[in-house]
């Protein structure tokens, strides 16, 4: 694809837009002033603070800080200073005579409450177990930037899922590191004082720092699945440099083990194991039955993704013949099944197949314990006393399990306790609530790793060369800083800007919208045919007059109903005004006038959402734009009754 050019207004020289760090989003109408980086350098006296005028006005430091980002950045800078001092001492030089990683910025670019829905077929296996159909968590995205030659470059990204103290078992107080990606541009490209590359040292410190932050908040365990991307695939950053090779699975596994070893040395992680050893191998004093209900259920994890295929294999016929299959199970599986109830053959088969699918790569499913966990009841020991064995390092007992052993027979006493004396220790109390009170960051750009990767692919924001990485990072920062709060408009799937007037929609990809500026670009392409859509319909004001006849008390219930209603052709919605209220919201997403330009129907949508948000207590409310309106209530007047909405509709 041929790259577009741009001309400097000072020196009149032509250069590629990417090389010149030209921000085409600022060139609306083609009248934006452009000065090339070379001309900028001529007038910049302090090279340490060089900032190009053409789209780099937004830096990574302009992104909002959070408690987590402050903790990670502070720890990273302290550890880099210590590492640089060690390197200077080893080489017999002064601190400033040795190169070091500088101008690093850590930011949290997404922090939103979410829920993972448990597979219904999986829920049907358990009887008499209070297994929730939805497990709440907080999704976070962490980004690392470094200023290279005056431009902030996106180097490292990580997605995590935090299942706090409010989440039920099996995910209670668990953290899942879901995705991690980086590009090899960190400067300087040297060995650290500890023998590893400085790049590895930096990324390890971010991970260890995150585990430290989670431990202080009272999280008990951290899980991760070691899974390198396949050749040509990308997790977060689109199009890696050719000189950056994908790590083999053994090397990547060793990379994570080294990180956990560092965390253990700092007493952040108490111990590490794998999923199979922790959940499938019964210990001598394990009181809990081995069941699939105990396995953590994370969004996008390995075994929940394979669950559907496994359950298809375990059909009704397999359940009826379970007795025959149980006889042919491995000794280890048979030992595990002794802890299972007799009325759960499907659970037994499920655990056997999960274990079988993991046994060849069981070391890829890593578990790190941040708090002490009782070996008997598997409950987190948050405070009080704990008992442990100096010989059997893995044994930890809580007060409740130790007290319960009074009166038990010798056969029921844990093996290690029968052989060795237990020691007692006081547990440093952990917070009862894992919530840190940090700010909520809603960001469609980083909503999930798929949306961010698709955004980069659609806009050709690549990282295969340093010049591309600079321009791509510049544009990502531009969108993060300049992206407007959307109240009455769809966002363009390409530029993420609010759409006013004409747009193009895809009938296959229902969430895809393209604004006029993106659609008219020479390099624009989409895999399906697009159809034009415009809100300038003269009949738009006529078809919503029906709302005047609706009782004001029913308006808010209408809004709640429509947010949950998912009708189909076979089961259409019987609610009389459902399709009409959805049409009103659809109008507001396409209207070129909007609230600011006096559209009365958009104003009515605004009033409805304000009144709804005023009393809404649901942190994961499905009503459109509810979360945004909650943040605006302190700044904007809100009608106190539904009558305010009704009066607005009448005046329309």
TAURDA-V315383 format. One record per residue. N is the residue number from 1. RES is the residue in one small letter. SS is DSSP state (@ for helix, = for strand, . for the rest). Layout:
# TAURDA-V315383
N | RES | SS
N | RES | SS
This chain:
# TAURDA-V315383
1 | x | .
2 | x | .
3 | x | .
4 | x | .
5 | x | =
6 | x | =
7 | x | =
8 | x | .
9 | x | .
10 | x | .
11 | x | .
12 | x | .
13 | x | .
14 | x | =
15 | x | =
16 | x | =
17 | x | .
18 | x | .
19 | x | .
20 | x | .
21 | x | .
22 | x | .
23 | x | .
24 | x | @
25 | x | @
26 | x | @
27 | x | .
28 | x | @
29 | x | @
30 | x | @
31 | x | .
32 | x | .
33 | x | .
34 | x | .
35 | x | .
36 | x | .
37 | x | @
38 | x | @
39 | x | @
40 | x | @
41 | x | @
42 | x | @
43 | x | @
44 | x | .
45 | x | .
46 | x | .
47 | x | @
48 | x | @
49 | x | @
50 | x | .
51 | x | .
52 | x | .
53 | x | .
54 | x | .
55 | x | .
56 | x | .
57 | x | .
58 | x | .
59 | x | .
60 | x | @
61 | x | @
62 | x | @
63 | x | .
64 | x | .
65 | x | .
66 | x | .
67 | x | @
68 | x | @
69 | x | @
70 | x | @
71 | x | @
72 | x | @
73 | x | @
74 | x | @
75 | x | @
76 | x | @
77 | x | @
78 | x | @
79 | x | @
80 | x | @
81 | x | @
82 | x | @
83 | x | @
84 | x | @
85 | x | @
86 | x | @
87 | x | @
88 | x | @
89 | x | @
90 | x | @
91 | x | @
92 | x | .
93 | x | .
94 | x | .
95 | x | @
96 | x | @
97 | x | @
98 | x | .
99 | x | .
100 | x | .
101 | x | .
102 | x | .
103 | x | .
104 | x | =
105 | x | =
106 | x | =
107 | x | =
108 | x | =
109 | x | =
110 | x | =
111 | x | =
112 | x | =
113 | x | =
114 | x | =
115 | x | =
116 | x | =
117 | x | =
118 | x | .
119 | x | .
120 | x | @
121 | x | @
122 | x | @
123 | x | @
124 | x | .
125 | x | .
126 | x | .
127 | x | .
128 | x | .
129 | x | .
130 | x | .
131 | x | .
132 | x | .
133 | x | .
134 | x | =
135 | x | =
136 | x | =
137 | x | =
138 | x | =
139 | x | =
140 | x | =
141 | x | =
142 | x | =
143 | x | =
144 | x | =
145 | x | =
146 | x | =
147 | x | =
148 | x | =
149 | x | .
150 | x | .
151 | x | =
152 | x | =
153 | x | =
154 | x | =
155 | x | =
156 | x | =
157 | x | =
158 | x | =
159 | x | =
160 | x | =
161 | x | =
162 | x | =
163 | x | =
164 | x | .
165 | x | .
166 | x | .
167 | x | .
168 | x | .
169 | x | .
170 | x | .
171 | x | .
172 | x | .
173 | x | .
174 | x | =
175 | x | =
176 | x | =
177 | x | =
178 | x | =
179 | x | =
180 | x | =
181 | x | =
182 | x | =
183 | x | .
184 | x | .
185 | x | .
186 | x | .
187 | x | .
188 | x | .
189 | x | .
190 | x | .
191 | x | =
192 | x | .
193 | x | .
194 | x | .
195 | x | .
196 | x | .
197 | x | =
198 | x | @
199 | x | @
200 | x | @
201 | x | @
202 | x | @
203 | x | @
204 | x | @
205 | x | @
206 | x | @
207 | x | @
208 | x | @
209 | x | @
210 | x | @
211 | x | @
212 | x | @
213 | x | @
214 | x | @
215 | x | @
216 | x | @
217 | x | @
218 | x | .
219 | x | .
220 | x | .
221 | x | =
222 | x | =
223 | x | =
224 | x | =
225 | x | =
226 | x | .
227 | x | .
228 | x | .
229 | x | .
230 | x | .
231 | x | .
232 | x | .
233 | x | .
234 | x | .
235 | x | .
236 | x | .
237 | x | .
238 | x | .
239 | x | .
240 | x | .
241 | x | .
242 | x | .
243 | x | .
244 | x | .
245 | x | .
246 | x | .
247 | x | .
248 | x | .
249 | x | @
250 | x | @
251 | x | @
252 | x | @
253 | x | @
254 | x | @
255 | x | @
256 | x | @
257 | x | @
258 | x | @
259 | x | @
260 | x | @
261 | x | @
262 | x | @
263 | x | @
264 | x | @
265 | x | @
266 | x | .
267 | x | .
268 | x | .
269 | x | .
270 | x | .
271 | x | =
272 | x | =
273 | x | =
274 | x | =
275 | x | @
276 | x | @
277 | x | @
278 | x | @
279 | x | @
280 | x | .
281 | x | .
282 | x | .
283 | x | .
284 | x | .
285 | x | .
286 | x | .
287 | x | .
288 | x | .
289 | x | .
290 | x | .
291 | x | .
292 | x | @
293 | x | @
294 | x | @
295 | x | .
296 | x | .
297 | x | .
298 | x | .
299 | x | .
300 | x | .
301 | x | .
302 | x | @
303 | x | @
304 | x | @
305 | x | @
306 | x | @
307 | x | @
308 | x | @
309 | x | @
310 | x | @
311 | x | @
312 | x | @
313 | x | @
314 | x | .
315 | x | .
316 | x | @
317 | x | @
318 | x | @
319 | x | @
320 | x | @
321 | x | .
322 | x | @
323 | x | @
324 | x | @
325 | x | @
326 | x | @
327 | x | @
328 | x | .
329 | x | .
330 | x | .
331 | x | @
332 | x | @
333 | x | @
334 | x | @
335 | x | @
336 | x | @
337 | x | @
338 | x | .
339 | x | .
340 | x | .
341 | x | .
342 | x | .
343 | x | .
344 | x | .
345 | x | @
346 | x | @
347 | x | @
348 | x | @
349 | x | @
350 | x | @
351 | x | @
352 | x | @
353 | x | @
354 | x | @
355 | x | @
356 | x | @
357 | x | @
358 | x | @
359 | x | @
360 | x | @
361 | x | @
362 | x | @
363 | x | @
364 | x | @
365 | x | =
366 | x | =
367 | x | =
368 | x | =
369 | x | =
370 | x | .
371 | x | .
372 | x | .
373 | x | =
374 | x | .
375 | x | .
376 | x | .
377 | x | .
378 | x | .
379 | x | .
380 | x | =
381 | x | .
382 | x | .
383 | x | .
384 | x | .
385 | x | =
386 | x | =
387 | x | =
388 | x | =
389 | x | .
390 | x | .
391 | x | .
392 | x | .
393 | x | .
394 | x | .
395 | x | .
396 | x | =
397 | x | =
398 | x | =
399 | x | @
400 | x | @
401 | x | @
402 | x | @
403 | x | @
404 | x | @
405 | x | .
406 | x | .
407 | x | .
408 | x | .
409 | x | .
410 | x | @
411 | x | @
412 | x | @
413 | x | .
414 | x | .
415 | x | @
416 | x | @
417 | x | @
418 | x | @
419 | x | @
420 | x | .
421 | x | .
422 | x | .
423 | x | =
424 | x | =
425 | x | =
426 | x | =
427 | x | .
428 | x | .
429 | x | .
430 | x | .
431 | x | .
432 | x | .
433 | x | .
434 | x | .
435 | x | .
436 | x | .
437 | x | .
438 | x | .
439 | x | .
440 | x | .
441 | x | =
442 | x | .
443 | x | .
444 | x | .
445 | x | .
446 | x | .
447 | x | .
448 | x | .
449 | x | @
450 | x | @
451 | x | @
452 | x | @
453 | x | @
454 | x | @
455 | x | @
456 | x | @
457 | x | @
458 | x | @
459 | x | @
460 | x | .
461 | x | .
462 | x | .
463 | x | .
464 | x | .
465 | x | .
466 | x | @
467 | x | @
468 | x | @
469 | x | @
470 | x | @
471 | x | @
472 | x | @
473 | x | @
474 | x | @
475 | x | @
476 | x | @
477 | x | @
478 | x | @
479 | x | @
480 | x | @
481 | x | @
482 | x | @
483 | x | .
484 | x | .
485 | x | .
486 | x | .
487 | x | .
488 | x | .
489 | x | .
490 | x | .
491 | x | =
492 | x | .
493 | x | .
494 | x | .
495 | x | .
496 | x | .
497 | x | .
498 | x | =
499 | x | .
500 | x | .
501 | x | .
502 | x | .
503 | x | =
504 | x | =
505 | x | =
506 | x | =
507 | x | .
508 | x | .
509 | x | .
510 | x | .
511 | x | .
512 | x | .
513 | x | =
514 | x | =
515 | x | =
516 | x | @
517 | x | @
518 | x | @
519 | x | @
520 | x | .
521 | x | .
522 | x | .
523 | x | .
524 | x | .
525 | x | .
526 | x | .
527 | x | .
528 | x | .
529 | x | .
530 | x | =
531 | x | =
532 | x | =
533 | x | =
534 | x | .
535 | x | .
536 | x | .
537 | x | .
538 | x | .
539 | x | .
540 | x | .
541 | x | .
542 | x | .
543 | x | .
544 | x | .
545 | x | @
546 | x | @
547 | x | @
548 | x | @
549 | x | @
550 | x | .
551 | x | .
552 | x | @
553 | x | @
554 | x | @
555 | x | @
556 | x | @
557 | x | @
558 | x | @
559 | x | @
560 | x | @
561 | x | @
562 | x | @
563 | x | @
564 | x | @
565 | x | .
566 | x | .
567 | x | .
568 | x | .
569 | x | .
570 | x | .
571 | x | .
572 | x | .
573 | x | .
574 | x | .
575 | x | .
576 | x | .
577 | x | .
578 | x | @
579 | x | @
580 | x | @
581 | x | @
582 | x | @
583 | x | @
584 | x | @
585 | x | @
586 | x | @
587 | x | @
588 | x | @
589 | x | @
590 | x | @
591 | x | .
592 | x | .
593 | x | .
594 | x | .
595 | x | .
596 | x | .
597 | x | .
598 | x | .
599 | x | .
600 | x | @
601 | x | @
602 | x | @
603 | x | @
604 | x | @
605 | x | @
606 | x | @
607 | x | @
608 | x | @
609 | x | @
610 | x | @
611 | x | @
612 | x | @
613 | x | @
614 | x | @
615 | x | @
616 | x | .
617 | x | .
618 | x | .
619 | x | .
620 | x | .
621 | x | .
622 | x | .
623 | x | .
624 | x | .
625 | x | .
626 | x | @
627 | x | @
628 | x | @
629 | x | @
630 | x | @
631 | x | @
632 | x | @
633 | x | .
634 | x | .
635 | x | .
636 | x | .
637 | x | .
638 | x | .
639 | x | .
640 | x | .
641 | x | .
642 | x | @
643 | x | @
644 | x | @
645 | x | @
646 | x | @
647 | x | @
648 | x | @
649 | x | @
650 | x | @
651 | x | @
652 | x | .
